[in-house]
Amino acid sequence: MATTTERNKTILVIEDGQRLSGDLKREFEPHGYEIITYRDVTGVLVMARQIDADAVILDAQLRGAGSVVALKSLRRNVHTAAVPVIAAVGRNGPQEKDLLPAGATAAVTEPLDPGKLRAIVEKHLQDTLDFTHEPPAEVLAAPERLKSLEGAKVVDTPRDKTFDRLTKLTTSLLVAPTATMSLVMPDRQFFKSEQGLGEPWKSKRETPLSYSFCQWVVSAKDDLVIDDASKHPVLRKNLALKDLGVTAYAGVPLSGPGGEAIGSMCAIDTRARNWKQEDIATLHDLAYIANSYMAIGPQSIRDAIHAATRMLRRYGARLRETEREDLLSIIDEESATLVP
């Protein structure tokens, strides 16, 4: 019987076989933990999110570089960045000097003492309750990503009505007070376009990364949908909540030449809200159009035309006249660029 009145905490054990999980079950389960074993390194991130893992115990001797791959995938995603990962280090495979820089919270040397391991897990579960996390620096500073960002030719450029039209459509179609087209550098985010930001951010057109949700879209190369950031274990400490009034956030990746994630097309609300699938689909369509404006190539132009057409069909009679005209203008302008 569990010795705690709290809900059972879930520990995800990542290993090839079963050499760890048996002893861990016997130690952890009487203390109110559920042990779940998983063996597919490529699906670790999905599994950790699916079971809402409170902590991860990682076999560092996974085949190949599996343990390092698993660590990096967990640390790149905002939903798992705060989850403590304890690496069990053996004679073979990556050692502590490899695992801590890759994102392990701690490393323990085999043979394991299950009681001591539980004490380490419980210590780090407490430590993560009020801690500020950021994406791995090497992700945002990756040379291929910075080259793609430079190739888009939009950072630190003046406001442009073509991009402003997209953020205006974002606020209108999603009924959100604020929208930004953000480009993420290693040390800041630049707003190529925005609607609804207050001062001084509207004039500065940039913030430090301590105010950025978009950095997590870039880090994970995936959508980020947050209904209430004040309840999120990582984002609740972000300065954007207090200074920019961000409560709900929905962002999708923007791509530069070469397909690297360089920023985010996002909508922001000052109140908690449940974003709809329609909202996220629309953000993706607006991102396709923004990618096209960054002159990535003919295929992106075709994608932009299809995106504008989808929005016309998606909203139909609900479109205001100005919204309909904006979407038709996008189709006309993009189509003209395909004419020889």
Residue pairs with C-beta under 8 A, 6 or more apart in sequence:
1 30
2 8
2 30
2 31
2 32
3 30
3 31
3 32
4 31
4 32
6 32
8 32
8 33
8 34
9 32
9 33
9 34
9 54
9 55
9 125
10 33
10 34
10 36
10 51
10 52
10 53
10 54
11 24
11 28
11 33
11 34
11 35
11 36
11 53
11 54
11 55
11 56
11 57
11 121
12 36
12 38
12 44
12 47
12 48
12 51
12 53
12 55
12 56
12 57
13 20
13 21
13 24
13 35
13 36
13 37
13 38
13 56
13 57
13 59
14 37
14 38
14 39
14 41
14 44
14 56
14 57
14 58
14 59
14 62
14 67
14 70
15 21
15 37
15 39
15 58
15 59
15 62
16 39
16 59
16 61
16 62
16 63
18 37
19 59
20 57
20 59
20 88
20 112
21 35
21 37
23 112
23 114
24 35
24 57
24 114
24 117
25 35
26 114
27 114
27 115
27 117
27 118
28 35
28 114
28 118
29 35
31 118
33 118
36 47
36 51
36 53
38 44
38 47
40 47
41 62
41 66
41 67
41 69
41 70
42 69
44 56
44 70
44 73
44 74
45 73
45 74
45 77
45 80
47 53
48 56
48 74
48 80
48 83
49 77
49 79
49 80
53 80
53 83
54 83
54 125
55 83
55 84
55 85
55 86
55 121
55 124
55 125
56 74
56 83
56 84
56 85
56 86
57 85
57 86
57 88
57 117
57 121
58 67
58 70
58 71
58 85
58 86
58 87
58 88
58 104
59 67
59 88
59 90
60 67
60 87
60 88
60 89
60 90
60 93
60 94
60 95
60 99
60 107
61 67
61 88
61 90
61 92
61 93
62 70
62 93
65 94
67 87
67 93
67 94
67 99
68 94
68 98
68 99
68 102
71 85
71 87
71 99
71 102
71 103
71 104
72 102
72 103
72 136
74 80
74 81
74 83
74 85
74 103
75 81
75 102
75 103
75 135
75 136
76 135
76 136
76 139
76 219
76 220
77 216
77 219
77 220
77 222
78 133
78 135
78 213
78 216
78 219
78 220
78 224
78 232
78 234
78 235
79 234
81 133
81 135
81 216
81 234
82 128
82 131
82 133
82 233
82 234
83 128
84 105
84 106
84 121
84 124
84 125
84 127
84 128
85 103
85 104
85 105
86 104
86 105
86 106
86 107
86 108
86 117
86 120
86 121
86 124
87 94
87 96
87 99
87 104
87 106
87 107
87 108
88 107
88 108
88 110
88 112
88 117
89 95
89 96
89 99
89 107
89 108
89 109
89 110
90 109
90 110
91 110
94 102
95 107
96 104
96 107
96 109
99 107
100 107
103 136
105 124
106 120
106 124
108 116
108 117
108 120
128 233
130 237
131 237
132 237
133 234
134 209
134 215
135 215
135 216
135 218
135 219
136 219
137 186
139 145
139 218
139 219
140 184
140 185
140 186
140 209
140 215
140 218
140 219
141 186
142 260
144 258
144 260
145 218
145 256
145 260
145 261
145 262
146 186
147 258
147 260
148 255
148 256
148 257
148 258
148 259
148 260
148 262
149 155
149 183
149 184
149 185
149 256
149 260
149 262
149 263
151 256
151 257
151 258
152 183
152 256
152 257
152 262
152 294
152 296
153 294
153 295
154 163
154 183
154 192
154 294
155 183
155 185
155 190
155 192
156 190
157 192
159 192
159 193
159 205
160 192
160 193
160 293
162 293
163 181
163 192
163 193
163 290
163 293
164 193
164 195
165 326
165 329
165 330
166 181
166 193
166 265
166 286
166 289
166 290
166 293
167 179
167 180
167 181
167 193
167 194
167 195
168 179
168 195
168 326
169 286
169 311
169 323
169 326
169 327
170 176
170 179
170 195
170 265
170 266
170 267
170 282
170 283
170 286
171 177
171 178
171 179
171 195
171 196
171 267
172 320
172 322
172 323
173 282
173 311
173 315
173 323
174 250
174 267
174 279
174 282
174 283
176 196
176 267
176 268
176 269
177 196
177 268
177 269
177 270
178 194
178 195
178 196
178 197
178 245
178 246
178 267
178 268
178 269
178 270
179 194
179 195
179 196
179 265
179 266
179 267
179 268
180 191
180 193
180 194
180 195
180 197
180 214
180 264
180 265
180 266
180 268
181 191
181 192
181 193
181 194
181 254
181 263
181 264
181 265
181 290
182 189
182 190
182 191
182 192
182 212
182 214
182 251
182 263
182 264
182 266
183 189
183 190
183 191
183 192
183 254
183 262
183 263
184 209
184 212
184 214
184 215
184 217
184 218
184 262
184 263
184 264
187 208
187 209
188 206
188 207
188 208
188 209
189 206
189 207
189 209
189 211
189 212
189 214
189 215
189 263
190 205
190 206
191 197
191 201
191 205
191 206
192 263
194 201
194 202
194 205
196 268
197 244
198 244
198 245
201 207
201 244
207 240
207 244
209 215
210 238
210 239
211 238
211 239
211 240
211 243
211 244
212 238
212 240
213 224
213 226
213 229
213 235
213 238
213 240
213 246
213 249
213 251
213 264
213 266
214 251
214 263
214 264
214 266
216 224
216 234
216 235
217 223
217 224
217 251
217 252
217 253
217 261
217 263
217 264
217 266
218 253
218 261
218 262
218 263
218 264
221 253
221 261
222 253
223 250
223 251
223 252
223 253
223 280
223 283
224 249
224 250
224 251
224 264
225 249
225 250
225 251
225 275
225 280
226 232
226 235
226 248
226 249
226 250
227 248
227 272
227 273
227 274
227 275
228 247
228 248
228 272
229 235
229 236
229 238
229 240
229 241
229 246
229 247
229 248
229 249
230 236
230 241
230 247
230 272
235 241
235 249
238 246
240 246
241 247
244 268
245 268
245 270
246 268
246 270
247 269
247 270
247 271
247 272
248 268
248 269
248 270
248 271
248 272
248 273
248 275
249 266
249 267
249 268
249 269
250 266
250 267
250 275
250 279
250 280
250 283
251 264
251 265
251 266
251 267
251 283
252 264
252 265
252 266
252 280
252 283
252 284
252 287
253 261
253 263
253 264
253 287
254 261
254 262
254 263
254 264
254 265
254 287
254 290
254 291
254 294
255 261
255 262
255 287
255 291
255 296
256 262
256 294
256 296
257 294
257 296
257 297
265 283
265 286
265 287
265 290
266 283
267 275
267 279
267 283
278 314
281 310
281 314
282 311
282 314
284 307
285 307
285 308
285 310
285 311
286 307
288 300
288 303
288 304
288 306
288 307
289 304
289 307
289 308
289 330
289 334
291 300
291 303
291 304
292 300
292 301
292 303
292 304
292 334
293 304
298 338
301 334
301 337
301 338
302 338
304 330
304 334
305 330
305 331
305 334
305 335
308 327
308 328
308 330
308 331
308 334
309 331
311 327
312 319
312 324
312 327
312 328
315 323
319 327
